[in-house]
Amino acid sequence: MKNVIFIFLINIISFSSGCGALHALTQNTVKYNLKHENSCAPRAIQKALWEVGGDSDRLEISREIKSGNNLVRPNITMPSEVRAYFKSNGFYIKKIKNFQDLKEGDVALVLIKEKNSIIYHWMCYPIDYNITGYFGDRTIVKDIYIIKKH
């Protein structure tokens, strides 16, 4: 019984965290979530691609990211999925530790979260403003990935 409750709670957390919780669950026959394209990760990736000169069709970005997903997290994009997307499309992606290490000319995807919360959000540097203050003084920068064309 404890395992059933644990699995139930994990699913509730998965569906109610991050910007994915803001979008309704809609699927078609190829197990693709039609609302994922409007969530923060595809938007941030699209912005980064604009900056580095890559293909920026958000629907295609979303489909590629979610093509291997089993719909456990329909609107949530994990860091591993972001890294895999850029690598599979011929981009160089490097994780850095400090937001202050970003320089003029850098393009990066930044994963932030709200302190003491399970709310996460993807943003694009330098396009998105107020990345380190998105949740006010409760903003925590979790991951930063610099993106470059090979």
RAGI-V640559 format. One record per residue. N is the residue number from 1. PHI is phi in radians with two decimals (999 if undefined). Layout:
BEGIN
n->N phi->PHI
n->N phi->PHI
END
This chain:
BEGIN
n->1 phi->999
n->2 phi->-1.07
n->3 phi->-1.12
n->4 phi->-1.12
n->5 phi->-1.12
n->6 phi->-1.05
n->7 phi->-1.10
n->8 phi->-1.05
n->9 phi->-1.13
n->10 phi->-1.08
n->11 phi->-1.12
n->12 phi->-1.07
n->13 phi->-1.11
n->14 phi->-1.07
n->15 phi->-1.46
n->16 phi->-2.07
n->17 phi->-2.06
n->18 phi->1.21
n->19 phi->-1.23
n->20 phi->-1.05
n->21 phi->-1.22
n->22 phi->-1.47
n->23 phi->-2.05
n->24 phi->-1.27
n->25 phi->-1.47
n->26 phi->-2.35
n->27 phi->-2.28
n->28 phi->-1.99
n->29 phi->-1.21
n->30 phi->-1.68
n->31 phi->1.01
n->32 phi->-1.92
n->33 phi->-1.50
n->34 phi->-1.19
n->35 phi->-1.56
n->36 phi->-1.02
n->37 phi->-1.05
n->38 phi->-1.71
n->39 phi->-1.42
n->40 phi->-1.17
n->41 phi->-1.14
n->42 phi->-1.05
n->43 phi->-1.15
n->44 phi->-1.14
n->45 phi->-1.11
n->46 phi->-1.03
n->47 phi->-1.09
n->48 phi->-1.10
n->49 phi->-1.13
n->50 phi->-1.00
n->51 phi->-1.26
n->52 phi->-1.72
n->53 phi->1.46
n->54 phi->-1.77
n->55 phi->-1.16
n->56 phi->-2.23
n->57 phi->-1.43
n->58 phi->-1.09
n->59 phi->-1.10
n->60 phi->-1.18
n->61 phi->-1.02
n->62 phi->-1.08
n->63 phi->-1.05
n->64 phi->-1.16
n->65 phi->-1.08
n->66 phi->-1.60
n->67 phi->-1.05
n->68 phi->-1.78
n->69 phi->-1.39
n->70 phi->-1.61
n->71 phi->1.22
n->72 phi->-1.19
n->73 phi->-2.17
n->74 phi->-1.09
n->75 phi->-2.00
n->76 phi->-1.90
n->77 phi->-1.92
n->78 phi->-1.47
n->79 phi->-0.96
n->80 phi->-1.10
n->81 phi->-1.23
n->82 phi->-1.14
n->83 phi->-1.05
n->84 phi->-1.10
n->85 phi->-1.03
n->86 phi->-1.17
n->87 phi->-1.09
n->88 phi->-1.22
n->89 phi->-1.83
n->90 phi->1.39
n->91 phi->-1.77
n->92 phi->-1.56
n->93 phi->-2.31
n->94 phi->-2.31
n->95 phi->-1.45
n->96 phi->-2.10
n->97 phi->-1.65
n->98 phi->-2.07
n->99 phi->-1.04
n->100 phi->-1.17
n->101 phi->-1.38
n->102 phi->-1.23
n->103 phi->-2.00
n->104 phi->-1.02
n->105 phi->1.68
n->106 phi->-1.28
n->107 phi->-2.17
n->108 phi->-2.55
n->109 phi->-1.71
n->110 phi->-2.17
n->111 phi->-1.74
n->112 phi->-2.03
n->113 phi->-2.52
n->114 phi->-1.51
n->115 phi->-0.96
n->116 phi->1.01
n->117 phi->-2.52
n->118 phi->-1.87
n->119 phi->-1.55
n->120 phi->-2.08
n->121 phi->-2.69
n->122 phi->-1.60
n->123 phi->-2.39
n->124 phi->-2.05
n->125 phi->-1.68
n->126 phi->-1.75
n->127 phi->-1.25
n->128 phi->-1.36
n->129 phi->-1.65
n->130 phi->1.05
n->131 phi->-1.05
n->132 phi->-1.34
n->133 phi->-2.15
n->134 phi->-0.95
n->135 phi->-1.78
n->136 phi->1.22
n->137 phi->-1.31
n->138 phi->-1.70
n->139 phi->-1.43
n->140 phi->-2.14
n->141 phi->-1.45
n->142 phi->-1.64
n->143 phi->-2.42
n->144 phi->-2.33
n->145 phi->-2.15
n->146 phi->-1.37
n->147 phi->-2.00
n->148 phi->-2.44
n->149 phi->-1.38
n->150 phi->-1.21
END
